[in-house]
Amino acid sequence: MTPIRLGMVGGGLGAMIGEVHRIAARLDNRFALVAGALSTTRNAESAAACGIAPDRVYDDYTVMAQAEAARLDGIEAVSICTPNHLHFPVAQAFLGAGIPVICDKPMTATLPDARSLAGLVESSGLPFVLTHNYSAYPQLRLAREMVARGDLGPLRLVQVEYAQDWLTEASDSKQAAWRGDPARAGAGGAIGDIGTHAYQIARFVSGMAPEALAADLTSFVPGRRVDDNAHVMLRYASGARGTLWCSQVAPGTENGLTLRLYGARAGLEWTHAQPETLRFTPLGTPTQILRRGAQTMAGSRVPAGHPEGFLEGFANLYAEAADLIRAHQSGTAVQSLLPGIKDGVEGLEFIDACIRSASAGSGWVKVHQG
């Protein structure tokens, strides 16, 4: 199959997530990166390192959108790997030019922008994919299936945590600088950067969105203008209860993402440190270890026993995005578990609700307003 011609905005040299997107896009040979506006300071150098021809390197993403839309060999999709405040205007420019969008999370810096973008996606009819990559891990998709068919019984408890340590001390690195700037990251710090990942996998696997939450947001590092730790309680319409903890000031945790679900008949646990394993425990029986390969090979590239993880999960999203884009081009429908515009709006509603709750003394607030 001919690779999809891909453009990229942001993600130049020194940006970790840009390289992750590029690796994921080429892992299944479904995309070819041919154009970009990668950096405000090292654009030509970044483009050359990615093999982009000089005539497809742009200093302005709005110029890129119009120029690529006018070419017979123009890009067929764009990846947005910029700081959060640019997600909305960049997506707006490319959707307006008729080009599908693959966007990093959180979808926008503000909830009003998220809702505006949802309107643009709906009116354009174009594919829009949000890179919540953990939801493409085979064992989390298996967990989703198990919950949906009732293996756990009615869900009672949802516990999710995502802890890191890289911002335990003040940092002036480029990545820390924009994430700590509300004008570029949005009002949420840890809740936007990693809390939205935790929220999305809990939503994805449980099939439930909380109707109310109470959030305690803290900035432990002096002078930090956004939260670096959050404890959030969740209430669901079914009567289930949940907790979400996210932190970037927890020494020794590195990338500690864990999900636990407990129903009336069984419990289920997954952790990113062992992404190929699910721990399933029916009440009163020994724990069952469900390994990738033994229960499912969907989304897998290598035989069981050959470790898969972060890059492969990200690549699953890109491979499924390629299917979605090709289906759109041919006018056919395709079934997909890809996170998209709805997930993006829900993520911003989560951030907004956390901030409203924290501002009200950690009181309970509705997650969705109007």
N, C-alpha and C positions, 0 to 999 in steps of 0.2 A: 504494500500500500504506500502511495506517495506520502512522504512526511508533510505535515501541516506547516506552512510557513509562519514562523512565530516572531513576534517583536517583543521587546522588553523595555520597560521604563523603570529606572532605578536599578539597584542590585549590582552596581559596578564593583571594581576592585576594592577589597576590604569589607564588603558587605556579605556576611555569612549567608543570609537567606537568599541572596541573588544566586550564589553558586549552588545552593541546594535546589532551587528552581531549575537551574540549567541542567544539573545532573539528572533530576527527575524527568525532565522533558525529553532527554535523549536516551534514557535507559532502555526504552522499548522501541526506539527508532521511529516514534510517531510524530516527532516535531523536529524542525530544523530552524535554529535561531539565525535570522537573516537581517534583522534591523534592530536598532535600539537608540534610546536616549538614556544612557546608563548612569551618568554621573554629572554633577555640576562642577566638579573640579578635575576629574581624570577621565573625561568622556572618551576621547580618542584612544587613550591608552587602554581603557577597559574594553572598548569595542574591538580593538586589535587583538587583545588577549582572548576574546571570544570568537575570533574568526569572522567578524562582521566586515563586509566590504566598506571602504571609505564613503562611497556614495549612499550608503544606507545608515550612516551615523548622523544623528540629529541632536542639536543642542536644545531644542524646544519640542516638547511632546505634542503640542497642538499642531505644529508644522508636520511632525511625524505622522500624526493621525490622518491629516488631509493628503499628504504626499503619498503615503502607502495606500490609501483608499483609491487614489487615482492611477496607480500602477497596475498593469495587467498581471504582474507577478508580485503584487503587494501582499502584505501579511494577511493571514487568515484568522489570527488571534493575537492578543497581546497579554503579556504577564505584567502585573503591577507589583513591584517590589520596593516601593518608596516608603518613607515614613508615613504614618497614618493620615496626616492632614492633607496629603496629596491624593489619596485613594479616590475620593469623590471626583475632583476635577479631572483627573486622568481618565477614570472610567467614563465620565460624561463625554469627554472629547472623543474617545474611541467608539463608544456606543453610537454617538452622533454621526460618526463616519461609517457606521455599519459593520464594525469589527467586534467579534465576541471577546469577552474579557475573562481572564483568570486572575483573581485578586488575592493578595495576601490578607491575613486577618490582623486586627479587627477590621471589618469592612470599611468603616469610615471613622473619623475622629469624633463625630457627634451623631446623636440620634436623629435630629432633623435631616442631616445629610443622608443618613441611611434610608430614611423613608422617601426622600426625594430620589435617591438612586433606585429604590424599588420601583418607583413609578416609571423611571426611564427604562429599566429593564423590561417591565411589562409592556410598555408602549412600543419598544423596539422589537420585541419578540426574539432577541438574540440570546444565545447561551451565555450564562454568567456562572462562574465557578469560584467558590471561596475555598482557600486551601487550609481547611481544618484537616490536616493530614492524618491525625490519629484515627479518625473514623474510617480510614481505609485499611487499617490493620486487620488481617484475616481473623484473629481471635476476638477482636472487638465486634466484628460483624457476626461471628458465631454467637457471641454473648447476646447481641441484639435479637438473633433468631430464637435463642433459648428463652429469653424474656417474653418475646411475642407469642410463643406457643404455650406459655404457661408453665415452663419447667420449674420456676421458682415459686409459683403460686402468686396471689396478689402481692404486689410490691408494698413493703412497709417502710424500708429505710434505703436512702440513697446517700452514699458517702463518696466524695471525690476530693482529691488533693493534688496540688501541683506546686512543688517547692524547689527553689533554686537558691544558690548562694552568691551569685556573681555580683550582686549589688549590696553585699553586706557592708562594704565600706564605700565612701564617696569615690566616684570615678569621673574622670574627664574624658574617657574614651568617646569616640564618635558615636558608638552604639548606645552607650549610657546617656550621652548628652541629649540626643533627641527623644529618647524614651522618658527622660525626666523633665521634659519641657511640655507643659500642657498645650502650648500653641501648636506643637507638632504631633504629640502623641495623643492628645485629647485629655479629658479630665481624669481618666483612669490611668494608673500606673501599672502595678502588678495585676489588677483586675482586668485591664485591657490587654496586656501583653500575654499573660499566661492564664489568667482567670477565665477568659473567654474560651480557651481550649478545654479547660476542665468542665466548664458549663456545657459546652457543646457535646463532649463525649457522654456526659451524664444524660443529657437530653436525647442523644442519638441511641444509646443502648437501652435506656429505660422506656423510651417512647413517651415520656411525660415532660411537660414544661411546668415549672412552678408558677403558682398564681400569686404568691407573696413571698417576701424575703425580709430579713433583718440583717444588716451588715455593720461590722465593726472594721473600719479602715484605719490603718496606722502608717505613718511615715517615721520609721525609727531613725534613719540617718539624718542628722541635723542639716537643715537647709534644703532638704529634698522637697519638691513642690507637688509631688504625686505620691499616692500610697505605694508602699513596698511590702505590705502584708495585709491580708484580709481574712476575716472569719465571717462566714455568711451562713445563716440558717435559712432553710427553704421549706415552704409549705406547698403541698400539692392538692389539687381538687379531690383526688381519690381518698385523701386522708393520710397518705404517705408523708413522711418527713425526711428532710435531707440536710446535709452540711457540706459546705465547700470551703476549703482552706487553700489559699494561694499565697506564696511568699517568695521574695527574691533576696531575703536576708536570713536564710537558714543554712548555716555553714555545714558542709559535708553532704548536702543533698543533690547537688549537680543538676539533675533533671528528674526529680522525684514525682512522677505522675502515677497516681493509683486510683482505681475505681473499685468500690465495693457496693454490691446490691444485696439486699436481704428481703426475701418474701416470706409468705406464711409457711412454705414447705422447704425452702432451700436458700442457700447463700452462694454468691458468685464473686470472685475477686480476680482482678487483672492489674499488673503493674508494669510500667515501662521498662523496668530493669530486667524483666523476663517477658518480653512482648509476645513470645510464641506459646505462652502457657496461660491457661485458664484454670483456676481452682474452683471446683464446683462441689458443694457439700449439701446433699439432701439431709434434712433433719434426722438425726439419730443414726447416720451411717458415716463410714470413713470418707474423707475428702477424695474426690476423683481429680486427677491431673489430666487435663485435656490439652494435648499438644497439637500445634500446627502440623498437619500431615495425617495425624491419626483421625481427626474429626473433620477437617476441611482443608482443601488445598486451594480454594478460591483466593485469587489475588497473590498466589505464591509463584516464585520463579525458579526456585531450586528445590531439590529433594529435602525431605525432613532430615533434621540433624545438621543442616547447613544454615547457620543463623541468618535471619532476615530482621530488618528493623526500620529505622527512621527513613533512610533514603528510599527503600522499597515501598514503604507506605505512601510516601510523597509521590513516588512514580506511579502508584496505582491511581491516584487522583488524576495525574496527567494522562495516563492511558485511557481512563474513562472519560476525561474531558475531550480527548481526541475522538472517541466514539460519538460523544454528544455533538461535537462540531460537525463531523462528517454526516451524521444523521440530519442535522439542521440543514446542511447544504443540499441534501438529497430530498428533503421534505418528508422524511420518515420519522417515526417516533421511536424512542429508545427508553427502556426502563433503567433507572439510575438511582444509586444511593448517594450521589455527589452532594456535598453541602453547597448551598447556593444563596440566593438573595434572601430567602426567608430566614435561613440560619444567621445571615449577617445582621438582619434587623433584630432578631431575638438576642444576638450578642450585645448589640448597642442598648437594647432595652434592659438587659442585665446590668450593664455598666451604669446606666442612668439610674436604675432602681437602687443599686448599691450606694451611689453618691447621695441620692435623696434620703435613704435610710440613715446613713452615717451623719448627714447634716441635721437629722432630726433625733440625734441621740441614740442611734441604732434601733429606732422603732421599726415596727412592721409597716411595709408599704406594698402596694400592688405592683407587680412587675410590669404588666401591660396597662397603659393608660390610653383609652380611647382608640 
